[in-house]
């Protein structure tokens, strides 16, 4: 018996040792979990509530916006992934009681396949009794144009060979080498844009930026409490979630974003693809990638030297995770001057309440106030959006959208202190298409009218074309000019 206990005793000791170790591990794990909760999830719980309320707010904003004719703007990008936009227009004008008049009508078509990067733009116009048509085709390899004033053939350029091809045609029209090199540089950049690699996995692309924002969220001070506020004309119970952004947290966020931006090769390539003065002027952008980095760094340094104060964001949500109110309070000192900025968004108690925006700024130089409201009314199939804007330094204006979803009739109106106007038409959306008709987009004119009828639908069906490359333009246009002269002589 003693021998048995002698043999079994070490096993019991090891068993109890593992029990002690396991128990200690559980206690340590529980302690770590508790610390993590209070350090991170304690902030995350109210932040998740803010996130849910913002998602719900976005849904309400989308509903309001989509019950206007402006819904066409949100539908268009998806349709043009592989679709066609056709606009028919009819412009009529007369002067001196009809003694002088002009009628211009026609059709403009845009076919687009953004996946294949294949585009076609066509226009057929009746101008003072003369029929004019134009077609432009653009894809990854070439750009080609056909105009009826010349002939029915396409004249184009091939990106890869343009730098060589331009020399042939350029010398015929006496272009200098500097101009030809500039044109070749522009075509090279168009080629880079049209053949740029896609971002691919958006999650992977934004991962570094997401990491920066996650670190920023951990740096801010978050608190929450139960309270009551006035919202939509009622006294309601809600949860206030307050986020305080200190100067240190803001500077750390900007510096971290700068570091990510500085090493983002995808953005660098996209911006450098348009690093040409002429091309930048065409697309409305100035500044190289390095220039933007320098300006970003300069902004951070000025903020570090001149800025003092905190920015406080306050979110008020109800038990259903609906955002009732959002406030920004920034009492700061910048470059020795104190500025107190207050912003509030009141979203009422439902989507059909009047939403109110209020901004006030008080500084050493004076004060400024801006007020806006967005009212939304639903009566059966009729949806009415009314936006009113007023302020110390801006003229008061009211914008109204009235749309009947059943028959598509709409009215867009604006009312200011000195003026008012109204545009009517029809908007009929479907799953993958829409029709948008404007009866007259020049309602203020007593002598002119412009009617536009827009149809958008999926299916681009861009035809394949053959074209005359620029290295043969001289010979072809010379022959065309000769035929024109001979045709005039012997006609």
Buried (B, 14 or more C-beta within 10 A) or exposed (E): EEEEEEEEEEEEEEEEEEEEEEEEEEEEEEEEEEEEEEEBEEBBEBBEBBEBBBEBBEEBBEEBBEBBBBBBEEBBEEBBEBBBBBBBBBBBBBEEEEEEEEEBBBBBBBBBBBEEBBBBBBBBBBEEEEEBBBBBBBBEBBBBBBBBEEBEBBBBBBBEBBBEBBBBBBEEEEBEEEEBBBBBBBBBBBBBBBEEEEEEEEEEBEEBBEEBEEEBBEEBEBEBEEEEBEBBEEEBEBBBBBBBBBBEBBBBBBBBBBEBBBEBEEBBEBBBBBBBEEBBEEEEEEEBBEEBBEEBBEEBEEBEEEBEBBBBBBBBBBEEBBBBBBBBBBBBEBEEEEBBBBBBBBBBBEBBBBBBBBBBBBBEEEEBBBBBBBBBEBEEEBBBBBBBBBEEEEEEBBBBBBBBBEEBBBBBBBBEEEEEEBBBBBBBBEEEBBBBBBBBBBBEEEBBBBBBBBBBBBEBEBEEBEBBBBBBBBEBBEEEEEEEEEEEEEE
